[in-house]
Structures are given as structure tokens and as C-alpha cells.
Amino acid sequence: MAVYTWDGWGNGTFDISFAFGTSVINRHSHCVVSVCELSQPAGGPLDYPFIGSATMRVHNVAPQDDGTLHVRFEVDWDSTLNWRATFFIE
């Protein structure tokens, strides 16, 4: 099993295709994805995972034979928030 992270931003419901490559992903891959909000402590980098007031969800995960992983996220907040997705792939 391998673990990967990817930081992004957004709000609403949106789809992202992550290009892992055919050596990592195919249609038979087992993929688990989690998402959390990111914060920036005073004087620090934007890399502090936390649970804020916004709800964040992973709706769908679909590995493809071309090495991409399609994921549908939802960030239930009125403005753009920073978030981190963590991928567990086997």
C-alpha cells in the first residue's frame, strides 16, 4: 500500500482527475481517499490539517486503466477553502 497527499482549494462540488500513472493505478486498484481542511498557523506554512466549521466530503472514487484516479469532492462553504486529500492506494 502507498500513501499520497495533494493540497488544493475550492468550494462546492467538483471533480478532479489525479494522474498517478499506470504503475500505480488501474481499474482493479483499491483506493481510499480522505479530505480535511488546511490552516496556516501564525508565522507558519499552510500545512496544518484541522476540522473546521465547513463540512468536506469525498463522494466518488474511480480508478482508471490510464493511471488516473477520478474523485468527486464537496466543500460545503460559501467561499474557497484550502484542503488536503490523502490517498491510500493498493
Secondary structure, DSSP 8 states (H G I E B T S, - for coil): -EEEEEEEEE-EEEEEEEE--TTT--TT--EEEEEEEEE--TTS-S-EEE--SSEEEEEEEEE-TTSEEEEEEEEESSS-EEEEEEEEE-
